[in-house]
Amino acid sequence: NIRVGFHSGPVVASVVGELNPRYCLFGDTVNTASRMESNSVKNQINMSPQTTKCLQEQAPGIHVESRGIITIKGKGNMECFFLVQSEENMQLLQNSLTKSKRKDVLKNRSSASF
């Protein structure tokens, strides 16, 4: 049983520490993603409006369910969304990932040819 939360936005990334170096992400986006997780329920994927918009652009037809307005600590009121668990959604996500990988491969090939 897990809770999952997603938020999309800019982050700063860096390796922190000399003795035990770790790759870390910093910024409001990371904090908001943490709030999405803590306000989720078990075995559900809770998303911010920004992530929902990005997901729907990348996988048109994806089904989400509005949770309504939720009070998020440090953020105020936000409309949150659950990703609907269905076979159709899984297929849309897999197709979207496959298309993204194809675009990356094509982009890398074209840039390598210059």
N, C-alpha and C positions, 0 to 999 in steps of 0.2 A: 504494500500500500504506500503510494507516494503522492505528493502534491507537486504540481508543475506550474510555473509561472513564466511568462515571456513578456518582454518589452523590447522595443526597437528604438535605436537612437545612437548618437555618437558616444564613444568611449575613448579613454586613453589607456594604452597598454604599455607595460614595462616589465623588465626582469628586476625583481627586488631581492636584495640580500646577497652577501658574498659567500658566507659559509654554507648556506642552504638556499641557493637561488630558486626563486619561484616566479612564474609568469603570472602577472596580476592585471586585472582590469579595474579601472577607476572611473567614477563619474556618476551623474544622476541616473543615467540609464541602468547602471548596475543596481543602484539602490531601488529604483522602481521595479525592476525585474524581481528583486527579492521581496518587495511588497506584494507583487502579483502572486508569488509562490505562497507567501504566508496567508494571503486571503483566498487561496484556492481551497478546494475540498479534495479528499483523498480520491485518487485515480481519475482526476480531471485535469485538463490543461486550461489554465486561466490566462487570458491575454488582455493587454491594454488595447485601446482603440488604434494606436499607431501600428502595433503588430498585426492586428486584425486587418487593417487596410493593406499593409505590405503582403500579407498572406493571400488576401483576395486578389491582389494584382498579379501575384506569381502563380496562383492556382485558382483561376476563375471557376466559380461553381462550388467552391468549398463551402461547407455548411457550418455556420457558427450560431451560437445561441446567446442572445444578450442576457446578462445577469441583472441588468438594470444599473442604477447608480449605486456604487459602493463607496463608503468612506474609507479612503486609504491614508494611513498614518503618514504625516509629512507631505502629502500630496493634495489632500482635500477630497472632494467628491469626483469620482471617475466612473464612466460607464465601462464595465468589464464584460468580457465575452468568454464563453466556453467553446472549445473546439468540439463539435459533435462527433462522437465515436461511431463510425460507420464504415462499412466496406467501401462504399462509394468515395468517402473522404480519403481513405488510405490509397485508393487507386489514383485519385487526383493528385495527392501529394507525391506519390512515386513518379507519376508522369511529369510533374513539375520539376522534380529533382533530376530526372533523366534529361529533360530539355536544358536545364541549367548547366549540367555537366557537358552536354554537347556544345553549348555556346562557349564555355570555358575552353574546351579542347580546340574549337575552331579559332577562338581569339588567340590562344597560345600559339597555334600553328601560324596564323597570319603575322603575329608579332615576331615570331622566330624567323620568318622568311625575309625580314627587312635587313 
